[in-house]
Structures are given as C-alpha cells and as structure tokens.
Amino acid sequence: MKDDSQRERMQVVVVHPDREIATTQRLPYFVGISGTTAGAQALSMHLVVVPPGGHAEPHVHSGYETGIYVLEGRVETRYGPGLRASVVTEAGDFLFIPPGVPHQPFNLSTTTAARAIVARNHPDEREQVVPYDPARDE
C-alpha cells in the first residue's frame, strides 16, 4: 500500500491561469505550474506577456535554469555583462538562459503583445529573481 506522500505525487493537477501576478521583472505573468498551484517540487511553468513596445526589468535568476518557448511575437533578449549581447527570438523559437546570466527581454513590436511559455527547474522561482544593474559591469 502506498503512503500519503506517494499518493500526493501521483495526483494530476489542472491549473487555469485566470489572473496575472506582479513580478520583479515587471511583466504580467499568468501562473501555471508551481509548488503552490500544483505541488511541483522542481518545476515551474508560466505564461508571460510582454506588452507592445514593453520590456522586463534587467534581472538574474539565481540558481536555476530558464527555458522559454515563444508563442507569439518577436523578442530581443539582451544578456550578459552590461547586457551587451543580444539574441532575437520569434514564434516557434526556444531560448535557454543558464543560471546567473543577467538578461532583459524587449518586445520588438509596438502594436502587438509577445507571449511565451516560461519553464524553470524551481517550483517557486519568484523568490530567486534578483534585479540587475547593467551599469555595474560597464
């Protein structure tokens, strides 16, 4: 017979991301899978929306990896020391950001929101987002 902790891990959970949350990055996040919503132990997965002409605040994810799948739009992500490097992703592209890499995404459209699924190997990454000042590396 399985104990209670084994039964809990066998539960399938559906999450309806019906409200956005405020984040350190200052972008609308719609919470999907997390420790709080689904009991995840090593994963979080959300929908992020970058408004037309919008961008996140520069930041670093301390101690965990980030995978992004762009659903709609074109996004320039500036990254690295001083945010001097950049890459452009568009619908259908995946982007990997290693732990500790400073970055800042910018929506390249001034008329259409960009949307992406963000997955991380941490069940509640919001506590591990650290603001980044690009001027410190110039």
WOQUI-V242547 format. One record per residue. NEAR is the number of other ideal C-beta (glycine too) atoms within 8 Angstrom. Layout:
BEGIN
NEAR
NEAR
END
This chain:
BEGIN
2
5
6
5
6
8
9
8
7
6
7
3
8
4
9
4
9
4
6
7
8
4
9
9
9
7
12
8
12
13
11
12
11
13
10
7
10
9
8
11
6
6
11
14
10
13
11
12
11
16
9
9
6
9
8
10
9
11
14
10
16
9
7
11
10
10
11
13
10
17
8
8
15
12
15
10
14
12
12
10
6
8
13
7
7
9
8
9
11
9
8
4
8
8
11
8
12
6
8
7
10
13
13
15
12
11
15
9
11
4
4
7
12
14
11
12
11
12
11
13
7
11
11
9
11
7
5
10
13
9
8
9
6
11
6
5
7
5
END
